[in-house]
């Protein structure tokens, strides 16, 4: 499965990477996973 970084997802969605991280922590992005200190967002979102 392909994943995006929070920065790339933010560019795709028109929000900041910080907001994408907030969405990940809050559980609002289905399938988002954390690898060490990096959130990975599924491309299908």
N, C-alpha and C positions, 0 to 999 in steps of 0.2 A: 504494500500500500504506500502510495506517495504521500508525503507530508510537506507542509509549509512551516517556516519559522513564524513567530508572531509578527515580525517585521513585514515579511512577505504577505501574510494574511491581512495585516493592517492596510497595506497598499491596495490589495485586491478589494477590500471592503470599504475603503475610504475613511479609516479610523487610525488612531495611533497604535503602535505596538504595545504601549502600556495598557490601552483599553482591551486589546486582545488578551493580554496576560490576565487582566481583571476578569474577563469572561471565562477564561480557562479555570482560574481559581474558584470562581463561583459555580462552575459546573454547567455553564450555559452553552458550551461547545461540545457536542456529542463526539466522542472518540478522541478528544485531545488527551495527550499523554505527556508526562514529564520525564525526560531523560537527564539525570543529574540536575543541572540548573537551566535546562533548555526545554521550553514547551514546544511540542510538535502538534500541529493542527492538520487534520485530514484535508486533502485537496477538495473533497466532495462537498465541504461546507460552503 
